[in-house]
Amino acid sequence: MVPWSNCLLVLAVGFIVCALDADGRASEPPEPVDVSETIEIPPVVVTPARREQTTDEADRSVSLVNEEAVRESQGQGVSELLEESTGVFVQRTNRGAGSPIIRGLIGPQNLILIDGIRFNTSTFRTGPNQYLALIDPFAIRRIEVVRGPSSVLYGNGAMGGVMQVFTSAPPFPDGSTTVEGGGVLRFASADLSPGGSAQISSRFGNVSLLMGGTVLRYGPLRLGGGDELALSSYNMAAWRAKIRVAPTSRWSIDASYLGSLVLDAGRVDQLGKGDLRLYDNTDHLASVTARYDGDGVVQRIQTSLSFHRLAEHIDRYTCALSGSGDTPLDVDACTALDESTLTQKRRYDDEVDVAGVQFSMRLGFWEDRIHLMTGGEAYHDWIGSSREDAKADDGFSFVAQSRGNFSDGSTYRSLGAYLFGDAHVVDFGPTIGRLQINSGVRYSHFIAEAPDVPGIGDVSYSQGGLVGSGGVQWLRPGVYNLYASFSQGFRAPNLQESTVLGDTGSKFEVPNNGLQPERNDTIEVGVKASVGPVRLGAAWFLSMLKDVVDEQPTTWEGQSEVAGKPVVQRANVAKGRFQGVEANLSLRFWRMSLNANAAWIVGELTDGDDESFPARRVPPLSGTASLRYDDADARWYALAGMRWAMSQDQLHPSDRTDLRICGTSPDSSLLADPCNGTPGWVSFHVRGGWTPSDWVHLDVGVSNVLDARYRLHGSGQGASGVDARITGTFTF
C-alpha cells in the first residue's frame, strides 16, 4: 500500500505549490487593470480544424475549458472539469470514473486525445467507462471538445465528438537559462480528500525540460442529504516528464511521458445483486514528436511515434443474498468485503499495448486563403488477458481460468489517411465579411484477430470504408459567423464488443464476430455573434445513425438468463436519429459577467422490425448559469452559479432494467414498476479567488450549497453533498 500521507507531507515540505501557464512558464498575476474596460479576445483552439483558429472562426461547435477555468473550478478530474461545458453531459457509474456524453453518444463513440495522441484503445468498454480518471487533473492546461462527428480529421470513434486534453509543456527554448516551478495543494470536504502536485521546469540553450508529480487521496464520499457512498475511497497518483529540443527556429522535437494509476476504485451499483468490484488501473503514455514550421507553401510538417500501455485489474466479489434474493444477506458485511458473507472472488487482469505512428502536413496557398491538410496514422494493439476464480467452498483458493475478459494474444490494427482543405472563396472586406468553404475525405481500414473465442472459435475480420465532410460559412471575424456543415462519423467494432463473454454488470454478454462499423451523418447549422458586450452561440444539429450496435436478447448454453441477468448479444440491429439545440450566452457589464448555457437533445432508435424507442442514456434538457465579479485590479473575483437538469423519462428498454436508472434503492436489486426515470434537479455553487502576492494564488469554492440529493441521469451513484474546496497555488 502506498504511504499516501507521507507522500503528501513530502510534497508539502519539499516543493512549492504551482500552476503553469499554456506555454509552460510560471504564471504571473496580471498587471493592475480595470477589467470593466478590457476587450475580450476569443481564445484560440486547434482541434476543430487541426490548425490554430479562434473559437469564433471555427465552423463547428466547440467547448473550451481554458487554464483559468481549470484552476478556478478546482475539478477533481476531467469529468468534473467538463460539467459546465455547453453540450457536454457527464455520467458516473462509480467513483474514480466518469464518461462524457456528447450529442447523445458515450464511451468509445467519442474520441479522446492527449496532446494530439489517441487515448482510446480497442478494449474500451462500450458505454460508460472510467479511463478519463487516469488523466492527472493538475497536469491539464486546457480541454477542447468538438461536438459532432470528426472522423475525417481524427478517424475511428469520432462520432459524438472529439475531446482533446492538453497537458503542461516545458517552456520553448530561447537561448536563456531559467528554472521555474512550484505546485498545488488542495482539500475537499465532501470526501475529506487531500491532494497535491509539484512541478519544475528549466531551459538552457536550445533544450527545455519539465518534471512533475501528483498524489491524491479520496476518502468516503458524502452524498447529498447526508448518506455515505459505500466503497467510495480510492487513491490516485500521476507523474510526468517532458523534454523539448529546438535545434533551429524551424524545427522542434518533443518527447513526453505521462504515467498514472488509480487504486481501489469501488463500484457498488450492483450491490443489490451482491456484486461488488474494485478497479486498479495503470496508464503509461509516451510519445516523440518532430515538427517543422515554415512560412511558405509548406506551413507545417509533423510526425509522431507513440506507445500506450493501459493495464486494468478488477477484483470482483459476490455476496450471499437474503432469502428473498433482492438484497445482500448482510449489506454492511458485504461492503466491508467480510469473507464470512462472500461466496466467490474473481480476479481479472487485462493489458493492452498500443504502438502508433502519425504524420501530417499543412500547406498554404494564395496568401494563406487556401489551406490543405493531409496525413495518416497507423496503430497496432496487443492484448493480454487472464482470470482467476475462487469460491468459499474451496477456501477461496484461486484457480486460473482458460480465458479472461478477452482472448489472450488478441490483436487489433487500424490504418487511415485523410485529405482536408478550406478556402476563402470571396472576401468582401472587413465590414461585410467573407465566404469560406471546406471539404475532406478519409479512408480507414481495420483488422482484428482473437484466438479461441468461446462459441465462435478463432475470430478474424477486416473492414474498411470512406467518410467525408463539407461546410460553408459566412464569417466576419469578431462580429458574426454563420455556418452550416455536413460531417460523417464512424466507429469500427472493438474487441470488447466482438469477443467478450460473461457478466459485464447489468447483463451477460455473448460475443459476435459479425459486427460491422456503425456510422452517422450529421447536419449542423449554427451562429456565433458578438454585439458589444454580448457574445452568443447557438447550433441545431440532426444526426442520422445507421448500423447502430445495440443489444438483442439471445441465449447461452440454452439459457436466456445467467445468474439472474439477461443474456444479450451486441449486433447492428438499429438505426437512429438524434437532434438537438445547444446555446450559450455571455454578457459583460462594468466588472460583472453573466454566463449561461443550455442543451436539449432527443434520440430515437428503430430496430429491424421498425419498432421505435428512445435511445439509451439520452441526457435531459440541462444547463448552467453564473454571475461573476472581478476586482478592478484583477486581484480577486467572486462567482455564484447553478447547474440544473430537467427530468428524463424517455428510456431505452435496457434503461428500464438498469439499476442505475430504475432501481428502487441503492441496496436492492428490485426495479421500480413503473419506472419514471431520473428526476430533475438544481445545484448551486459559489467560488472566489485571491492573488495576495506575485507568487501565491488561493481559490475557494462550495458546490451543492443546499445539499441537494440528486443523481445525474444514468449514473450509478448520487452527486456529492455540500463540498467546500480550497486550493493554494504557489510559484517560483
N, C-alpha and C positions, 0 to 999 in steps of 0.2 A: 504494500500500500504506500502511495506517495505521501510523504510528510507535508501536507499542504500548508499547515500553519507555519512550519519552518521556512517553506519556500516564500510565503508571503512576507515573513519577517525579513528574509534576505532581500526581497525586492524593496521593502520599505526602507531598510537601512542602507543597502548597498547602492541604490540607484536614486536618481532624482526623477520625479514623475514628469512625463512629457507627451505632447502630441505633435506630429509632424504635419506640415502643410503638403499641398499636392505635389510639389517638386522635391520633397524630402527634406527641406530646410526647416530649422526650428521656427515655430510660429511666433510672431511678434504681435503685440496689440497694435491696432491701427492708430495712426496719428489722430489727435483730437479733431473731430469734425462734426458739424451739426448735421445729424442724419436726416433732418427734415428737408435738407437741400440737396441730398445725394441723388444721383441718377442711377437707376437700377440697370445694370448691363446684363443681358441674357447670358446664362452660362454656356460654356462650350461642351459638347458631347461628341463622342466618336462612334458609338455603337450603331445608330440608325443607318449610316451610310458608309461605315468603315473609314471615315475620314473626319477631320475636325470641322464642325459647324455648330452654330448656336442652336439652342432648343427651339427658338422661334423660326429658324430656317428649315428645320427638318420637316420632311413631308410625311412623317409618321408620328403617332402618339408616343411620347417618351416621358417616363417618370425619372426624376433625378433626386437622389439623396446626396447632397453635397457634404463637404467636410464639416461645415458649420452644423448642419442638421445631424450628422453622425455624432458629433460631440455633445450637442445640446440635448438630444433625445435620450442619451445615456442607455441606448439599447443594449440588451444583453446578448444579442446575436443578430444575424442578417434578417431573420423573420421579424423581430421587433422593430428593426430599423425601417422595414417596409410598411409598417402598419398604417402610416399616414399618407402613403403614396396614392395618387389617383389611379383607380382601376386595378389595384393590387389587393387581393383579399388573402388572408393568411389562415391556414388550417393547422392545428396542432393535435396530433394523436396522443402525444406524451411529452414529458419534459425532456429536454435535450433533443427536440425535434421541431419541425416546422416546415410547411410546404406552401409556397405562394400559389395562388390560383389566378391565372391571367387569362382573360377572355373566356372564362369557364373551364380552362384546362389546367391540369395539375401534374406533378411528378415528371416523368420523362417526356411528357408532351411540351415541356418548357426546357429551353437550353440554358445552362449555367456556364459562364466563362469566368475565369480568374486571370486577370491581366492578359486577356486575349487567348488563353489556353483553355481548351474544352475540359470541363469538370465532370460532365455526365459520363457514365460508363455503361457497358452492356448488361450490367447486373442491377441497375437502379430499379427498385420496386415500382410496379405500376400503381398509380395513385399516390397517396401521401408517402413521404419518406423523410428521413432525419438528416440527410447528408449536409444540408446548409449549416447545421450546428457545428460542423467541423471547421468553419471559416472563422478565424480569430477576429472578434469584434474590434479589438484595439489596433489591428493592423489595417483596417479599412479606411481608405481615403474618401471614396465615393462609390455609389452604386447607380448604374444606369439600367433602366428597364424599358425595352422597346415592346410595346403592346401590339400584338398581332403577328402573323406569320413572317418569318425572315429566313426561310430555308434557302433562298437564292444566295444570300451572302454568308450564311452560317451553317447550312446543311441540316443533318438529321436532328430531329427533336424540336426544331424551332417552329412549333405550331401555334401555341398560345402566345409565345413571346420569347425574347432573349433577355436574360439578366446578366450583366457584366459587373463583376466586383473588381475594383482597382485597389491594390494594397500599397502600403508605404514604399516609396522608392528612394534610393540614395540620391543625393544632390548631383546635378550634372557637373562633371569636372570642368573647371575653368582655369586651371593652372595654379590656383591658390592652395594653401594648406589650412584646413579648418577641422575642428572637432566639435560636434554638436550632439545633443541628445536629451534624455530625460525619460519620462514615463507617466503613468496614470495610476491612481488608487481610487477604488470605488467601493461603495457599500450600498446594498439594497435591503429594505426592511421586510418585504413580503416573504423572502426566503432566507433572511439573515445571511446574505451572501457577500463575503469579502472577495475582492479581486484586485489584481494589479498587473501592470505591464511596464516593461522598461525597454528602451531603445537607444542606440548610439549610432551615429553616422560620422563619416570623415571623408575628406578628399585631399588628394595630394597629386600634383601634376595632372596627368590625364586619367587618373583612376579615382573612383569613389566607392565607399563601402557602407553597408548598413547591417546591423545585427540587432535582434530584439527577441523578447520572450514574454509570455503571458501565463498567469496562473489564476484560475477561477474556481471557487468552491461554492456550489449551490446547495443550500440547506432545504429542509422540508418547506414546501410552498403552502402558504396560507391563501385559501381561495376567498372570493367574495362571500360575505356572510359569516366567515369565521372557520369553516371546515378546513382541515389539513389534508392535502393530497397525499395518498399513500405512495411509498417508494418514489418520492419526488426529489430526493437528494442525489446529486451526481457531481463529478469533477471534470474540469476541462483544463487542458494545458496546450500551449502552442509556441512555436519558435520559428524564426525567420532569419534568413541571411541572403544578402544580395550584393552583387558587385557590378559596377559599370565601368567600362573602358571606352574612352573616346580618342582613338589614335589621331583622328583628324576632325575637322569641323563637319565633315560629311558622314563619317562612319561612326557607329557606336555598337558595342557588344554588351549585352546584359545577361548575366547569369543569376538565377533565382532559385531558392529552395524554401518552400513553406511546409512545415510539419505541424501536426496537431493530433490530439487524442481526446476522446470523450469516454469516461469510465462510469459504469454502473448507472446508466440512464434507464430508469424503470418505466415499464408500460403496464397499466392496470385497467385499460378499458374493457378487457375481457375477464375482469375479476369475478363477475357473476357466474362465469363458467369454470371458475377455479383455474384460470390460465393467466400466469404472470410471466413477464420477461425482463431481463436486464441486458442492455446493449453496451458493448465496448467497441468503439471504432477508432482506428488509427489511419491517418492520411499523410501521404508524402507526395508532394508535387514539385518537380524540378524541371527547369527549362533553361535553354540558352537561345537568345535571340540576337541576330545580327541585322542591323538596319542601315540603309543608305538614304540620305535625304538630299535631293537635288533641287535646283532652281530652274531647270529647263523643262524639256518634254518629260523626262523621267523625274518624277517628283519623289517617289519613294519605292524602294525595294526592301523587302523584309522576309526573312526566313527564320523559322523556329524549330528546334528539336525539344521534345518534352518526354518526361517519364512520370507516370502517375501510379501510385500503389495505394489502393483502398482495401483495408482489412476490416472484417467485421466478425466479432464473436458474440453469440447470443446464448445466454443461459435461460432455459425455459423450464418453468415449474408447473406441475399440475397438483392442485389441492383436492382433498376429499370433499365431496358435496354433501349437503344436508339430505335428509330423507326425501324432501320434495324435489330435490335436484335443481332448484333455481337459485341457489346461493351457496358459497363455501360453508362447510360444517363449522368452521371457526375462522371468521374473517380476519381477526387480529393475528391469529397464529399463521394464517395463510400469508398475509402481507409481511409478517416477520420472517417468513421462509423457515418456519419451525418444521423440522423433519418429521415430527410426530403427526403432522397433518398432511404431509406431502405423499403423493402416490407415485410420482415419476419426476425424473430430471432428464433434461436433454441439452446437449451442447452442439452448437453449430459453429463452424469456422469456415468463412469464405474469404478469399483473397483474389483480387483482380489486379493485374499489372497491365498498364496501357502505355505503349510506345507510340509517339506521334511525331509527324513532321508536317509543317505548314510552309507555304510560300505565297507571297502576294506582291503585286506590282501595281503602282498607280501612275498613270500618265496624264498630262495636261496639255491641251491644245487651245489655239485661238485665244490667246491672252487669258488663259485659265477659264474660258467659258465652257469648255468640254472636258470632262474627266472620264477616263476609262480605268476600270479596275479589273484585274484578273488574278486568279490564284487557284490553289488547290490544297488538299490535305490528305493524309493517309494515317489511319490509326489501326493498331493491332492489339486486341485484348487477349490475355491468357488468364484462365480461371482455375483456381484451386478450391476444392470444396470437400468438407468432411463432416461427419456427425457421429456423436456418441450418445447412447441411451443408458439410463439407469433406473431400476424400479425398486420400490420399497421392499417388495418380497425378496429381492436378491441383495438386500443390504446396501442399496444404492451403489453397486459396483458397475462402473461404466464399461459398456461394450461397444466397440466400433461397429458402425453400420456400413452397408455396402455403398451408400450414396448420401451426400449432403443435400443442401438446397439445390445444387447444380451437379452435373456430371463432372467429376474431376478431370481436368485436361481439356475442357471445352475452349474453343477459340472463337473470336468474332473480329472480322476485318471490315473496315469501311474506307472507301475511296471517294473523292469528289473533286470536281473542278467547276469554276464559275467564271462568268464574264458579266460585268455590270458597268453601265455608263449613265451619266447625267449631263445635261446640256442646257445653257441659256439660249432658248430659241429666239426670243425677241426681247430687247431691252428698251423700254420707253423712258428711261431716266429715273432719277430718284423720287420724283413727285408722283409717278404713275406706277412704277414697278416693272417687273419682268416676268415673262412666261418661261417656265422650266419644265423639262420632261426627264424621265429616267426609265430605264428598262434593264432587265437582266435575265440570265438563264443559268441553270446549274444542272449537271448530270452527276448522279451518285450511284454507287454500286456497293453491295453488302454481301458478305459470305459468312455463314455461321456453321459451326460444326460442334457436335456434342455426342460423346460415345455413351452407349448403354442407357438410353433414356427409358425408364420403366413404361411398358405398354407400347413402346414405339420402336425401340432399338436404336441404332446409330442415326443421328439426325444430321443432315447436311442440306442446306438450302442457300440459294443465292438470289438476289433481287437487285433491280436497278430501275432508274427512271429519271425523268426530266421534271423540273419545276421552273416557273417563270414569274416575273413580276413586272409591273409598269406603273407609272404615276405621272401626274401633271399637277402643277401648282402655279398660282399667281402670287408672286412674292414682292412685297415692298418692305425691305428689311427695316425692322424697328417699328413698323406700323401694323401690317397685317400679312397673313399667309393663308390663302385659301387653297386647299389641296384635296385631291382625290387619288386613291391608289387601289391597285389590284395586286394582291400578293398570294402566293401559294406556300403551304407548309406541308411537310411530310414527316413521318416517323416510321422507320423500319421496326418490325417486332424484335424485341430484345430477348436475351436468353432467359430472363425471369418469366416472360410470358410463354415462350415456346417450349421450355424444358422443365419448369418447376413442377414438382409433385408433392402434395402434402397440405397440411393445415397452415394457412397463411394469416390467420387471425379470425375473421368472421366467416370463413369458408374453407373448404377443402378443394384445392385446385388440381386439375388433371392437365398434363401438358398437351400442346397442339403444335406440331411442326408444319402445319399447313397455313399458318398465318401470313397475310400479305400486309404491306405497308398501309397505314392509314394516312389520309390526306385531307387538306382543307383549302378551299378557295375563299378569299376574303376581299370584300369591297369596303373601303373606308372613305368617308368624306368628313373633312374637318376644317376648323378655322382657329387661328391663333391671332390675337389682336392686342395692340397696346394703344390706349387713348388716354393721354395724360398720365395720371396716377393709377389708372385701371389697366390690369392685364387679365386677359381671359383666354380660355381654350375650351373647345368642345369638339367632340367627334362622335359620329354614328358609324357603326360597323355591322356588317352582315357576313357571317361565316358559314359556309356550307361544307359539311364534313361527309366523307364517303369512306367506305370500308372501315368503319369505326370498330375498334377492338372492344367488345363488350362481353359480358358473362352470359353463358347459356347453361341451363341445367343439363347434367349428364350423370353417368354412374361410374363407380369404381368398384371393380370386383363384384358387380351386381347390386351395389348399394347406392341409394340416392342420398344418404347421409352417412357421415363418418364422425363418430364421437359427438353426435348432436349437431353437426354443422353440414349445410348443404354442399353437395358435390357440384362443382361448376367447371366449365372449360372456357377459356377465352377464345373468341372467334370473331371474324369480320362479319358480324351479323346485323349491323345497323348503319344507317346514315343519319346525319344530324344537321341541325340548323340552330345557330346561336346568333343573336343580335342584341345590341345594347347601345347605351349612350353613356359617355364619360365627359365630365365637365369640371373645370377648375377656375377659380376666381381669386385675384389678388388686388387689393386696394390699399394704396399708401396715402396717408394724410398726416401732415405735421410729423410727429415722431411715432406715429401709430401705423400698424399694418394689419389688415384683415385678410385672412386666407381661408378658403373653403374649397372643398371638392366633393363630388358625389359620383357614383357609378351604378348603373342599372343594367342588368343582363337577364335574358331569358334563354333557356336552352331546351331543345326538344330532340329526342331520338326517335327514329322509326325503324322497326325490325323488319325481318324478311316477310312477315305476314301483314305488313302495312299497318301494324298497331303502333300508335304513337304514345309516348310517355315522356315526362321530364327527364332531362339529362341528370347525371349523378353529381351531387355536391355543388349545384349551381349556387353561387353566392346570392344573398338577398340584396335589395337596394341598401346601400351603405355609403358613409362618407365621414368627413371630418370638418371641423371649423376651429379657428383660433384667432385671438386678438392679442397683439404684441405691442409693447412699448420699448423703445430704445433710448437710452440716455444720450444727451446731446454730444457728449464726448466719446460715445461708443464704448464706455467702460462697463456698463451693466445693462441688462434687459430684464423684462418680466413678461410672462405669457400665461394666458388662460385659454384652455381649449376643450374640445369634446370630440369623442368618436361615437358613432351610432350605427345601428343596423336595424332594418325592419325585420319582421318575422319571415320565415321561409317555410312554407307548407307544400311547395311544389317538389315532390320527391320521386326519385327513380325507384323502381321496385326493390332494388338491393338496398337503398337508403332505408326502406321500411323494415328491413331485417338487420339493420346496423345498430348495435347498442350505443354507438356514439351519438346517434341521432334520435332513436326511438326507444332507448332503454327506460324502464320505469324508475330506476335508481342506479347509482354507481355500483352497488354491490349485488345487483340482481341480474339474472340472465333473461328476465321476462321483458317482452316488448309491449309497449303501450298499444292498446286497441280501442279506439282508433289512434293512430299516431298523428299528432298535429305539427310535427316538425320542430323547428328551433324558434323560440320566442324572440321578439325584438328586444333591443337593449340600448342604453345610453351610458357612457362612461365619461367622467370629467377629469381633467388634469390641470395642474399648474406647474410652471417652470420658471427658473430665473438663473442668471449668470452674472458673475462679477470678476473683473480683472483688476485686482488691487495693485499689481506691480507688473513690471515688464517680464517677469519670469514665472508668474503664477496666475492660474485662472481656476475659478470654482464654479461648478454647476450644481444646482439642486432642483429637485422636482418631486411631485407627489402625483401618482396616477391612481385612477379609480377612487377619487376623493370621497365619494359617497358609499364606498364599499359595496357597490352593486354586485349582485350574484347573477352571472351570465356566462354563456358559452358561445364561442364562435362556431358558426354552422359547420357541422362535420367533424368537429374536434372531439378528442377523447378525454378532455379534461376541461374544467371550468377555468375562467380567467382569474388572475391573481386579485386579491382584495386590495385594500389601501396599501400602496407601495411607495415609501419615501426613499429617494436615492440621492446620494451626494458623491460627486466626483471631483477630485483635485488633480489638476494638470500643471506640471512644472517643467520648465525648460532651462537649458543652459547653453 
